[in-house]
Amino acid sequence: FVYALDPVTSAKKWEFHANSNVQSTPVVYRDFLFVAEESGTIHKLDLKTGKEIKSYNTGGQILATPVIDGDYLFVGSGGSMYAYNIVGDSLKWKNNICFIDTHGQALSLTSHGN
């Protein structure tokens, strides 16, 4: 569950039922709250009501808190880094993360998208 509380009274304003654990901290961008489930789903919620606007499933685990820069939400999931266009509600790109072996050799680095 994710709860929104009134800052003065501490009364519950709304709650959002996630389908799996939420390991990371939800992040705010303008009038939206982004909740990343451990199962790989990112939810874009209306900050005032808690109603889901859109969701996107990465297909991998999300354990770290997403980061917002400009109009983009960046999140690591399942060995990849995702750039989600917040305004356009679309995936901008997905890059596999480069893994380095014990000999300093890059094992994987690929890119999908712009």
Secondary structure, DSSP 8 states (H G I E B T S, - for coil): -EEEE-TTT--EEEEE--SS---S--EEETTEEEEE-TTSEEEEEETTT--EEEEEE-SS---S--EEETTEEEEEETTEEEEEETTTTEEEEEEE--EE-TTS-EEE--EEE-
